[in-house]
Amino acid sequence: MKLTWIDDDNVKFFKNVIGDRYLKKKEGEIFAGVIDDAGTAVGAGVFRSQPETLSIEFLAVTDERRRQGIGSFLLDGMTDAARKLDFKYIDAVFYAAPKDEGADILKIFLIANGFRIELIDAKRTVYELDKVLALPGFSEKKENTYVIKPASELTEKEREAVLALENRGIDVSELLSFGNRYGGFLFDGETLKAALYVERFSEGVRIGTLFGDGEAQFVKLFDFAKETVKKNAGAAKELYIDTVGEKTFSYMEKLLEKAGITPKEQFQACGAQRVIGI
């Protein structure tokens, strides 16, 4: 088998394992593929470069070649490459539902490949989109000092406030990327109070990296997110809300459950880390 980089010239060769994921390529992502001895594309992975860490965004092996060591071959090859580039860790974040057979298989695979698994203070909750969008606004209409801005409108000082965020569950690069064109940052004067991004996800729409340091800020931003989703949802049927921190969980649940909206599913975030160098 051979590990190779996936780029514009060969991406069509790997379409059977990577699908359209390459079309959603973001800054800092690395695409790798596995070719077997017969010259067939049998595996692919997407990795994101972060300080000291290479994060797994996507792994896939063709159906007929699973459980043949191809995923491990891919991870080992990327570990060797990451070590040469002075990365110290390879990690991944994934979401698991109760009695989730697929997540259990993934955990077994990662542990067998030297990863340590732990729960993360984050959740993904799935709602019926039309029910959430039909709700009236939650925030009070009175004037306040809060200002919501997309990433493209941030001042240098405001960008510095975003970059100063320290939370394993928050992807700062995602917050500041082009993908955040449907998201926003809530400021009170020059103080960052809350942040989110809104994007198409699976068969629905996802509100991601939603956090706030107080209920009033959270409510204001959630209303902003609802309006953003309404404008960009298209034919989406489900709303995914990714939340970080227990305070955020309680705000979300209180808002939607009080309005009679219960989740279809809920997933707990798990983190996996493999040490590759110190």
Order of alpha helices (4+ residues) and beta strands (2+ residues): beta-alpha-beta-beta-beta-alpha-beta-alpha-beta-alpha-beta-alpha-alpha-beta-beta-beta-alpha-beta-alpha-beta
